[in-house]
Amino acid sequence: MNYYRERHCPARGEAPACLVPPPPGYRVPVPWPESLHKIWHDNMPYGKIAERKGHQGWMKQEGSYFLFPGGGTMFPDGAEQYIEKLTKYVPLRSGLLRTGLDMGCGVASFGGFLLKENITALSFAPRDSHKSQIQFALERGIPAFLLMLGTRRLPFPAQSFDFVHCSRCLIPFTAYMEEAGEGMG
């Protein structure tokens, strides 16, 4: 018996060895890369967000899934097309950029589609009210976290990221972008 399991659904009788058992009704996540585009509805406790954000192109509910078309408020043509436009100005495909910080990430479609370019973007939401979006990102398999920038500094040493991306940041980020820039060295 393996006592070091952590991210799985334990077999009956092994539950005490599981550090964090899944909640009732939780399904094994949709595998990557399919999870970039859809996740199980029952795995998320935030059903209302699809109704609120569906008209913005972030996500929609269809059957037993939440679907992520890759769009959003800042990506009316989709995150892939946005990244394609960025390549005219930023060397995304040169191999020079490997890590990024996506501030104000929404459901992290930008970070998810950057994985196709071999770039890992750590997506984060700057306010507690965005925790549901971070949970969607994590369920999709996209690295993400929540951090209140007004009360804490970024928990990364200098030169941790090759670039910082902030799309439609709805709070004054000037000082925070300076701090994020320090993380780039």
C-alpha positions as CSV (number, residue, x, y, z in Angstrom):
1,M,0.0,0.0,0.0
2,N,1.3,3.5,-0.9
3,Y,1.1,5.8,2.1
4,Y,2.4,8.9,0.2
5,R,-0.6,9.4,-2.1
6,E,-2.0,12.9,-2.2
7,R,-3.8,13.7,-5.5
8,H,-5.9,10.8,-6.3
9,C,-9.2,9.3,-5.3
10,P,-8.4,6.6,-2.7
11,A,-9.7,3.1,-3.0
12,R,-12.1,2.0,-0.3
13,G,-10.2,1.2,2.9
14,E,-7.3,3.6,2.0
15,A,-9.1,6.8,2.8
16,P,-7.2,7.4,6.1
17,A,-3.9,7.3,4.1
18,C,-5.1,10.0,1.8
19,L,-4.1,13.5,3.0
20,V,-7.0,15.3,1.3
21,P,-9.8,13.1,0.2
22,P,-12.0,14.4,-2.6
23,P,-15.3,16.0,-1.8
24,P,-18.5,13.9,-2.4
25,G,-19.3,13.7,-6.1
26,Y,-15.9,14.8,-7.3
27,R,-14.7,13.1,-10.5
28,V,-11.2,12.4,-11.7
29,P,-10.3,15.6,-13.6
30,V,-10.4,15.8,-17.4
31,P,-6.9,15.0,-18.6
32,W,-4.5,17.6,-20.0
33,P,-4.6,19.1,-22.7
34,E,-8.4,18.5,-23.0
35,S,-8.8,20.2,-19.6
36,L,-7.7,23.5,-21.2
37,H,-11.1,23.5,-22.9
38,K,-13.4,21.7,-20.5
39,I,-13.8,20.5,-16.9
40,W,-16.5,18.6,-15.0
41,H,-19.3,20.8,-13.8
42,D,-19.7,18.7,-10.6
43,N,-16.0,19.4,-9.6
44,M,-16.7,23.1,-9.1
45,P,-18.8,24.7,-6.4
46,Y,-19.2,27.9,-8.5
47,G,-22.0,27.2,-11.0
48,K,-23.3,30.8,-11.1
49,I,-20.1,32.2,-12.5
50,A,-20.8,30.7,-15.9
51,E,-24.1,32.6,-16.0
52,R,-22.4,35.9,-15.0
53,K,-19.3,35.5,-17.2
54,G,-20.8,33.5,-20.1
55,H,-21.6,36.6,-22.2
56,Q,-18.0,37.7,-21.9
57,G,-16.7,34.6,-23.6
58,W,-14.7,33.3,-20.6
59,M,-16.7,30.1,-20.1
60,K,-20.1,28.5,-20.5
61,Q,-21.9,25.5,-19.1
62,E,-22.9,22.7,-21.5
63,G,-24.2,19.5,-20.2
64,S,-22.0,18.1,-17.5
65,Y,-19.1,20.3,-18.4
66,F,-17.9,23.9,-18.1
67,L,-16.4,24.9,-21.5
68,F,-13.7,27.4,-22.0
69,P,-13.7,28.8,-25.5
70,G,-10.5,30.7,-24.8
71,G,-11.9,34.2,-25.0
72,G,-12.7,36.8,-22.3
73,T,-13.2,40.4,-21.8
74,M,-9.7,41.3,-23.1
75,F,-9.6,38.5,-25.7
76,P,-12.7,39.0,-27.9
77,D,-11.1,36.9,-30.7
78,G,-9.7,34.3,-28.2
79,A,-6.5,34.0,-26.2
80,E,-4.8,32.1,-29.0
81,Q,-5.3,35.0,-31.4
82,Y,-4.2,37.5,-28.7
83,I,-1.0,35.5,-28.2
84,E,-0.5,35.4,-32.0
85,K,-0.8,39.3,-32.1
86,L,1.7,39.5,-29.1
87,T,4.3,37.6,-31.1
88,K,4.7,40.6,-33.3
89,Y,6.0,42.6,-30.3
90,V,7.2,40.0,-27.8
91,P,9.6,37.1,-28.7
92,L,7.2,34.4,-27.4
93,R,8.5,31.7,-29.8
94,S,12.2,32.4,-29.6
95,G,12.9,30.3,-26.5
96,L,14.0,33.3,-24.6
97,L,10.9,33.5,-22.5
98,R,10.2,30.5,-20.3
99,T,8.4,31.8,-17.2
100,G,5.8,34.6,-16.8
101,L,3.5,36.1,-14.3
102,D,-0.1,36.7,-15.4
103,M,-1.6,39.3,-13.1
104,G,-5.4,39.5,-13.0
105,C,-5.7,36.2,-14.9
106,G,-9.5,35.6,-14.9
107,V,-9.9,31.8,-15.6
108,A,-6.3,31.8,-16.8
109,S,-6.9,31.1,-20.5
110,F,-3.8,33.2,-21.4
111,G,-1.6,31.1,-19.2
112,G,-3.1,27.9,-20.5
113,F,-2.5,28.7,-24.1
114,L,1.1,29.9,-23.4
115,L,1.8,26.3,-22.4
116,K,1.5,25.4,-26.1
117,E,4.5,27.8,-26.6
118,N,6.5,26.0,-23.9
119,I,6.1,29.0,-21.6
120,T,4.8,28.5,-18.0
121,A,2.8,31.4,-16.8
122,L,1.9,31.5,-13.1
123,S,-1.6,33.1,-13.1
124,F,-2.8,34.9,-10.1
125,A,-5.8,36.9,-9.0
126,P,-5.1,39.9,-6.8
127,R,-8.3,39.9,-4.7
128,D,-10.2,37.4,-2.6
129,S,-13.4,37.9,-4.7
130,H,-11.6,36.1,-7.5
131,K,-11.0,32.9,-5.7
132,S,-13.5,31.0,-7.9
133,Q,-11.6,32.0,-11.0
134,I,-8.4,30.6,-9.5
135,Q,-10.2,27.3,-8.7
136,F,-11.3,27.1,-12.3
137,A,-7.7,27.6,-13.4
138,L,-6.4,24.9,-11.1
139,E,-9.1,22.4,-12.1
140,R,-8.0,23.1,-15.7
141,G,-4.4,22.2,-14.9
142,I,-3.1,25.7,-15.1
143,P,-0.7,27.0,-12.4
144,A,-2.5,29.7,-10.4
145,F,-2.8,31.2,-7.0
146,L,-4.5,34.0,-5.0
147,L,-2.7,36.8,-3.3
148,M,-3.8,40.1,-1.8
149,L,-1.2,42.5,-3.1
150,G,-2.4,45.3,-0.9
151,T,-1.3,43.4,2.2
152,R,1.6,41.2,1.0
153,R,4.5,41.3,-1.3
154,L,4.9,38.8,-4.1
155,P,6.5,35.6,-2.6
156,F,9.2,35.2,-5.3
157,P,12.9,36.2,-5.4
158,A,14.3,38.6,-8.0
159,Q,14.5,37.3,-11.5
160,S,11.8,34.6,-11.0
161,F,10.0,35.6,-14.2
162,D,10.9,36.5,-17.8
163,F,7.8,38.7,-18.3
164,V,4.8,40.0,-16.5
165,H,1.4,40.2,-18.2
166,C,-1.5,42.2,-16.9
167,S,-4.7,42.4,-19.0
168,R,-7.4,44.8,-17.9
169,C,-6.2,45.1,-14.3
170,L,-9.2,46.7,-12.5
171,I,-7.2,48.1,-9.6
172,P,-4.4,50.6,-9.6
173,F,-1.3,48.4,-10.3
174,T,1.4,51.0,-10.8
175,A,3.2,50.2,-7.6
176,Y,2.5,46.5,-7.8
177,M,3.8,46.3,-11.4
178,E,7.0,47.9,-10.1
179,E,7.2,45.2,-7.5
180,A,6.5,42.6,-10.2
181,G,9.2,44.1,-12.3
182,E,11.7,43.6,-9.4
183,G,10.9,39.9,-9.7
184,M,12.2,40.0,-13.3
185,G,15.6,41.5,-12.2
